Amino acid sequence: MIRDRIMSRHRSGEGYQNISAALKVPKNTVASNILKCKTFGTTKTLPRAGHPAKLSQSVEKGHGQEGDQEPDGHSDKALEFLCGDGRNFQKDYHLC
């Protein structure tokens, strides 16, 4: 694995530029791998930080309030409420 070869060369005293040239990888890759090893003590890929957000079952399954809304995402009742003064709602422009 390239990360292990980078670290073995770094431990033997080679510089970033020499490691980069020898392994044909960018200097930034060498630097980020060495920094990662110094920070976390390993070159392995670590799990991301934080707890993933849990979605509700209806969102996970793709079920929502599909029948209650128009294709533009506004329910007819909400539009009627917004434009309740008797004017027509123009769906193309979202204006009353």
Secondary structure, DSSP 8 states (H G I E B T S, - for coil): -HHHHHHHHHHTT--HHHHHHHHT--HHHHHHHHHHHHHHS--S----SS------HHHHTT--STTTS-TTS--HHHHHHHTTTS---BTTTTB-
